[in-house]
């Protein structure tokens, strides 16, 4: 069977890069940027006043009293200081008046009879409370590179660069599909031999947390004709299918056979890992990618976090974040010769160091055991005991 790294490589080689669309700036939060953003002009674009106060000339011969010449608000064209004994009331964000080079804040002077008297502690020096033109960035500077996921700061930067629309990756059309006669929807009566349909809710929630909005939801019974018809529809109308269940070796694990009949090329079936060993991945003639995740809840969520989410973000052109690593807070013994994914809780010690506290579930069906966990670590195949302090790769649920 493949190693997880080999599975990563094959998925990346077979997943299509999504097209680009131009969106209004207000609709771009959470999308992935597909063009560079450059500074439209110097930032600040002028000598900018950084405090409410009065603008004066620092070479005023030691004067501590100034006649108020005028008031200039942010957004006004700059006034010109009439002389060294004059001052201009100025607001934060305004252009520095011509002839002045110092701003004394309102807390450091008093006003009476149209004049300003500086407090004894007020400093008069060139450049005080002035944000000089171009001190942040110069016109033409690269501000945000393509491949970045757009959050509030990046959207603000794009706005400052004058971009009313941005080229971003199109959202993929996703279908999350559960299989199995035993599954019953939450809120419906459930019999003793049935279980709740929960995997899809976990997967859809994870997708939405990562900014994917075009997500359909379906459930298929273990009936070949129904499965064939519904999967054919989804393959024709979606970019990616994420299936839960039906990929193991049981008599009613029909998904691989039905997908083959529909012309989906199997890229791999089975990864040397626990949980999630039966994982399946293939590509349809339409180009749609199909992830077949095991039906056990822990396996499904682990495989979705480990493979599906990174692959989808990669197809958006998203720059992969640095690999996150963390140290174990206690020894862990791995018996099988399989890569092991171990749920963990993050904890801090008295010195502020973060550790991964092992939180094993009671098997891959124990979904409730994941409550309170932050993600899982990836441990190389056993048999081996990994000591406290062993540093390994960490995957967050979100």
Number of C-alpha atoms within 10 A of each C-alpha: 14 15 16 18 10 12 22 16 12 16 22 17 9 16 20 19 15 18 14 18 13 15 16 11 16 11 12 22 16 16 24 27 26 23 16 15 21 21 19 20 17 17 20 17 18 17 21 21 26 20 20 19 22 26 31 28 22 20 14 15 9 8 13 15 18 21 18 19 18 16 14 21 15 15 10 10 12 14 17 15 19 14 15 17 17 21 27 25 21 26 23 18 19 21 26 30 24 15 16 24 20 24 30 22 22 16 11 16 19 12 14 9 7 10 16 22 16 21 13 9 8 14 15 20 15 15 15 18 20 20 21 17 16 15 13 11 18 17 14 13 13 13 15 18 14 16 21 21 23 18 13 10 10 18 21 14 16 22 16 15 19 14 16 13 16 25 19 25 26 18 20 18 17 24 24 22 23 25 24 19 14 14 18 17 12 11 7 8 9 14 10 5 7 12 14 15 18 15 24 23 13 14 22 21 14 18 22 12 13 15 15 20 14 13 18 14 13 14 20 19 14 17 13 14 11 12 19 18 12 14 22 17 11 20 23 13 14 19 21 25 24 22 28 28 24 23 23 22 10 8 7 14 17 21 23 21 14 18 21 13 12 16 14 22 17 15 14 16 18 18 21 19 25 20 25 26 20 23 25 23 23 25 23 20 12 13 17 22 24 25 21 27 28 27 25 18 26 24 28 28 27 25 23 25 21 20 18 22 18 18 21 24 21 19 18 25 21 20 15 12 8 6 9 11 15 18 19 21 22 14 13 16 12 17 12 13 14 21 20 21 24 22 26 25 17 17 13 12 9 6 6 8 10 15 21 29 23 19 18 16 17 12 13 20 15 14 18 11 16 20 10 12 18 19 21 27 24 19 22 18 17 15 12 14 12 18 14 15 14 17 17 17 15 23 20 15 16 12
